[in-house]
Structures are given as structure tokens and as C-alpha cells.
């Protein structure tokens, strides 16, 4: 960025935005983008060799960058002991907003959940029940929980989870591939009894064993299969094949009876494996 006397600091040249890009093209592509809650494009002037912005504006951006770096540094610092760590691993939302706690302080602030609410209906929990008194049952490292995760089909409490894990489970896609995720879903007595998992997880269960058909005479397996449960319990998979000049897209439906059989078999194996695992207890 370059500054003129109003002014400036050097900015990117037109070739940086794309070879031969006109000002109209740059404005159409980047005109609404912002930096530090400001829109820089209207402030740019062309010197004949480089783009320029006002010196005061360049100083404002520098100051915004320093402030952002300071906030990032603080956000990565444990709010209890002051240790510096990984913001993505230590920082999570809580009832008091976002907080940063190192593993040691997290283990002091919350305790392991021992499954004492298994079979309890979520709607029967008292309003003052405190999931944040426990560690998230899904995170590999200590992280404070914020929600009571529960099965929406049967209403049973599964356990305390952090905001990130709660969102991941709610989205469904590839959740069952996480370590401990299947066992967590089967904390619901209704799912265990019926040999099932919530519908949003069933496409991933089916994909573990069901072989989807390639299209036409193609010998390559389809990629990027995405499935949605239909009203009758069948699953409609949307498929793509990239072994052609242009991606080929098609659909395949797995009947409800086949889905039910695959899910039941999957759950039965998970329950058998769980019963074969020695109970380690809780600290």
C-alpha cells in the first residue's frame, strides 16, 4: 500500500486482482468487501503506477491490525491461570459467553459425567440443572459442557456437551465417524430399544456397508454421496462422478426396508461391542 499526501501506502495493482481486470470488474467483485469494518475500494486512487490510499486510512488499518492481534492473544490465554495455548482447543462458549480455559483449569471447573441421567426425559430436568458443571462427553480433551444433549425422537438425555459438539451432532453429517459418537447416540434408551439412530445419522450408517451403483457403464465408484431421509423412511442419495469432462450427477434411492435392516444391524453390532468393553468407571 502507498500513501499520497492526503494519503497513502501502496496497494495491490490491477494484475493482483486478476490479469487485465478493469476497474468495473474489480469493483463488482470486491466493492462490498470490508477491512476493519470499512470499505477500502472507494478510497483507492491510481498514481499511474500503483494504487494509493489516504495515509490516515492506512494508519487506521495498521491500528486495527494491532488491536486484532492483541485480542487474539488475550483470547488464547487461560482466564484462570494465564497460560497461553491453542485458541481453537481451549476457547469455547459458556453461560457467561466465550471463555478460555486450559485443560488443567477446565478439569478443576467441571467434572466427568457418570451417566446418572441415562433414561431421564429431557423435559423433566429442573430448570436449574447445570450441564456446565460437567465436562463435554464427546470432546477428546477436557472442555466444559454447556448443553444437555438429548434425543429429539425419544426425549432421552444423552449427556452434557459443549456448543461445538452440540452443533456437530445436530447437523448429522459424518457425526458417527467421530470416536465415541455412536455410543453417545445410544445413551438414549429409546434408540437402544428400537435398534435405531436418529434419521439425520442414518445416511452415514447406510454408507458404511451399502454399495452405491455407478452410473451407466462407469466402473468408478461414485463420490460425494449425500443422503436425505424421505418421508417413507427411504434415503435418497445425490451422487457425483468426476471421471468425465463435466461432473455427472444422479440419484439413487435405498428403500426404507433396506435402510431399517442396515441401521438395526449397525446398532446391534455397536451394542455388542459396547457390552464386550470393560467398564472403566469414572474418576
GILIN-V786147 format. One line per field, one symbol per residue. ss: DSSP state (A for helix, B for strand, O for the rest). phi: phi as a letter, one per 30 degrees, with the letter a starting at -180 (. if undefined). Layout:
ss->???
phi->???
//
This chain:
ss->OBBOOOOOBBOOOAAAAOOOOOAAAAAAAAOOOOBOOBOOAAAOBBOOOOBBBOAAAAAAAAAAAAAAAAAAAAAOBOOOOOOBOOAAAABBBBOOBBBBOOAAAAAAAOBOOOOOOOOOBAAAOOOOOOAAABBOOOOOOOOBOOBBBBOOOOOBBBBBBOAAAAAAAAAOOOAAAOOOAAAAAOOOAAAAAAOOOOAAAAAAAAAAAOOOOOOOOOOOOOBBBBBBBOOOOOBBBBBBBOOOOOOBBBBBBBOAAAAAAAAAAAAAAAAAAAAAOOOOOOO
phi->.bccddbbadcddddddkeiddeddddddcecdbbhibcdedddbcdjbbdbbeeddddddddddddddddddddccedccidcadddcccadbdcjdbbbdeddddddbbddcidceiddedcdddcdbdddbdddcddcdbddbbcdbdddciddcldbddddddddddieiddddeidddddddddddddcibbeedcdedddddbdcddddhcdcdddchdbcbddddjdbcccbbbccbebecbabbcceeddeedddddddedddddddddeddibd
//
